Amino acid sequence: MIKVLVNGALGRMGGEVVKQVCAEKEMELVGVSDIFSKPLTLPDGSTMTTYSDTVAAVKATKPDVMVDFTRPDVVMVTLRKVLPLGVRCVVGTTGFTPHSLEEVDQLAHKHDTAVLVAPNFSLGAVVMIKLAAEAAKYFPNVEIIEKHHDKKLDAPSGTAILTAQKIAEVRGYLRQGHVNEIETLRNVRGGDMQGMRIHSVRLPGYVASQEVIFGGQGETLRICNDPVSRECYMPGVVLGCKRILDKKGLIYGLDKLL
Ligand SMILES: NC(=O)c1ccc[n+]([C@@H]2O[C@H](COP(=O)([O-])OP(=O)(O)OC[C@H]3O[C@@H](n4cnc5c(N)ncnc54)[C@H](O)[C@@H]3O)[C@@H](O)[C@H]2O)c1
């Protein structure tokens, strides 16, 4: 049995993870934590009260894995406190920078543990990124449009950044568009990563869609991923919890465990 603590259990993703862990035969939900202490009703009708202190939750419940879906501005603070306790972490919270990822790797090695940071746990998104990197070999001109609900705090999404990084590994820097292009409305061409443009849409109604559009001579190619509910992330989270047990250091991206 893999003992799991869910941090951010009162949130949208945390709540979904709680349900999934309870449904898994090889997993046991040993604790839930959030910033509030509140009774949480589990799928079998029983209740579990959230710890309002993540470190206390890890110490009291001794999980094999802590799953974290909290906030971009708190996740590093949490990891700095819990990794010295040796707990393995499966992190879905977005907003990491190359610098913070490096720190996570160092902390995990120092405390002989492992952290999976996956900007996107949906298998469809992982495949989309792989296909996008493949397509970039033939279509180096590319723009990314990511569309999320309007409660999302960070932009662009971690998935868009990861997609752009994987494409950049294939085609390098490429200045796109007209050399004399002028923006008459500030930022209308989106963010620039390695010369490719990323556009972030934030509207109620979306979960987390992404389109990668490639332009070639006389044709375009679009690769899209459209999750319809947060359930799409759960197979990836479960896989992460199972496969991280014999790992060390930082694993960045679910594809590394597939
Ligand atoms: N990797 C993925 O596949 C994936 C998918 C969807 C969302 N996300 C990311 O997951 C994160 C959470 O998304 P959400 O939609 O569930 O957000 P949410 O706002 O619904 O939930 C976040 C929860 O974290 C709690 N929280 C805040 N600070 C905390 C702290 N210091 N300690 C413990 N809990 C704390 C909040 O009270 C809340 O319950 C975001 O960063 C989002 O971008 C990742």
The ligand as an SDF file (V2000), in Angstrom:
LIG
                    3D

 44 48  0  0  0  0  0  0  0  0999 V2000
   -0.1070   19.6710  -13.1590 N   0  0  0  0  0  0  0  0  0  0  0  0
   -1.3510   19.5880  -13.5850 C   0  0  0  0  0  0  0  0  0  0  0  0
   -1.7280   18.6890  -14.3570 O   0  0  0  0  0  0  0  0  0  0  0  0
   -2.3460   20.6110  -13.1140 C   0  0  0  0  0  0  0  0  0  0  0  0
   -3.6960   20.5420  -13.4760 C   0  0  0  0  0  0  0  0  0  0  0  0
   -4.5800   21.4950  -12.9680 C   0  0  0  0  0  0  0  0  0  0  0  0
   -4.1060   22.4900  -12.1070 C   0  0  0  0  0  0  0  0  0  0  0  0
   -2.7790   22.5430  -11.7970 N   0  0  0  0  0  0  0  0  0  0  0  0
   -2.2240   23.5090  -10.8480 C   0  0  0  0  0  0  0  0  0  0  0  0
   -2.4960   23.0370   -9.5360 O   0  0  0  0  0  0  0  0  0  0  0  0
   -2.5760   24.1510   -8.6320 C   0  0  0  0  0  0  0  0  0  0  0  0
   -3.8920   24.0810   -7.8520 C   0  0  0  0  0  0  0  0  0  0  0  0
   -4.9780   24.2540   -8.7550 O   0  0  0  0  0  0  0  0  0  0  0  0
   -6.4690   24.2220   -8.2170 P   0  0  0  0  0  0  0  0  0  0  0  0
   -7.2980   24.5370   -9.4100 O   0  0  0  0  0  0  0  0  0  0  0  0
   -6.7390   22.9850   -7.4500 O   0  0  0  0  0  0  0  0  0  0  0  0
   -6.4440   25.4670   -7.2160 O   0  0  0  0  0  0  0  0  0  0  0  0
   -7.4160   25.7400   -5.9770 P   0  0  0  0  0  0  0  0  0  0  0  0
   -7.2930   27.1990   -5.6870 O   0  0  0  0  0  0  0  0  0  0  0  0
   -8.7680   25.1700   -6.2280 O   0  0  0  0  0  0  0  0  0  0  0  0
   -6.7640   24.8980   -4.7850 O   0  0  0  0  0  0  0  0  0  0  0  0
   -5.5880   25.2450   -4.1300 C   0  0  0  0  0  0  0  0  0  0  0  0
   -5.7130   24.8040   -2.6860 C   0  0  0  0  0  0  0  0  0  0  0  0
   -4.4440   25.0080   -2.0550 O   0  0  0  0  0  0  0  0  0  0  0  0
   -4.7270   25.5070   -0.7500 C   0  0  0  0  0  0  0  0  0  0  0  0
   -3.5430   26.1790   -0.2110 N   0  0  0  0  0  0  0  0  0  0  0  0
   -3.1320   27.4560   -0.4320 C   0  0  0  0  0  0  0  0  0  0  0  0
   -2.0130   27.7000    0.2680 N   0  0  0  0  0  0  0  0  0  0  0  0
   -1.7200   26.5630    0.9310 C   0  0  0  0  0  0  0  0  0  0  0  0
   -0.6730   26.1960    1.8170 C   0  0  0  0  0  0  0  0  0  0  0  0
    0.2930   27.0610    2.1720 N   0  0  0  0  0  0  0  0  0  0  0  0
   -0.6690   24.9350    2.3250 N   0  0  0  0  0  0  0  0  0  0  0  0
   -1.6400   24.0470    1.9970 C   0  0  0  0  0  0  0  0  0  0  0  0
   -2.6600   24.3420    1.1540 N   0  0  0  0  0  0  0  0  0  0  0  0
   -2.6840   25.5850    0.6330 C   0  0  0  0  0  0  0  0  0  0  0  0
   -5.9180   26.4390   -0.9390 C   0  0  0  0  0  0  0  0  0  0  0  0
   -6.5700   26.7190    0.3030 O   0  0  0  0  0  0  0  0  0  0  0  0
   -6.7750   25.6060   -1.8900 C   0  0  0  0  0  0  0  0  0  0  0  0
   -7.6300   24.7450   -1.2080 O   0  0  0  0  0  0  0  0  0  0  0  0
   -2.3930   25.3970   -9.5110 C   0  0  0  0  0  0  0  0  0  0  0  0
   -1.0550   25.7950   -9.4910 O   0  0  0  0  0  0  0  0  0  0  0  0
   -2.7940   24.9070  -10.8980 C   0  0  0  0  0  0  0  0  0  0  0  0
   -2.2090   25.6670  -11.9370 O   0  0  0  0  0  0  0  0  0  0  0  0
   -1.9050   21.6250  -12.2770 C   0  0  0  0  0  0  0  0  0  0  0  0
  1  2  1  0
  2  3  2  0
  2  4  1  0
  4  5  1  0
  4 44  2  0
  5  6  2  0
  6  7  1  0
  7  8  2  0
  8  9  1  0
  8 44  1  0
  9 10  1  0
  9 42  1  0
 10 11  1  0
 11 12  1  0
 11 40  1  0
 12 13  1  0
 13 14  1  0
 14 15  2  0
 14 16  1  0
 14 17  1  0
 17 18  1  0
 18 19  2  0
 18 20  1  0
 18 21  1  0
 21 22  1  0
 22 23  1  0
 23 24  1  0
 23 38  1  0
 24 25  1  0
 25 26  1  0
 25 36  1  0
 26 27  1  0
 26 35  1  0
 27 28  2  0
 28 29  1  0
 29 30  1  0
 29 35  2  0
 30 31  1  0
 30 32  2  0
 32 33  1  0
 33 34  2  0
 34 35  1  0
 36 37  1  0
 36 38  1  0
 38 39  1  0
 40 41  1  0
 40 42  1  0
 42 43  1  0
M  CHG  2   8   1  16  -1
M  END
$$$$
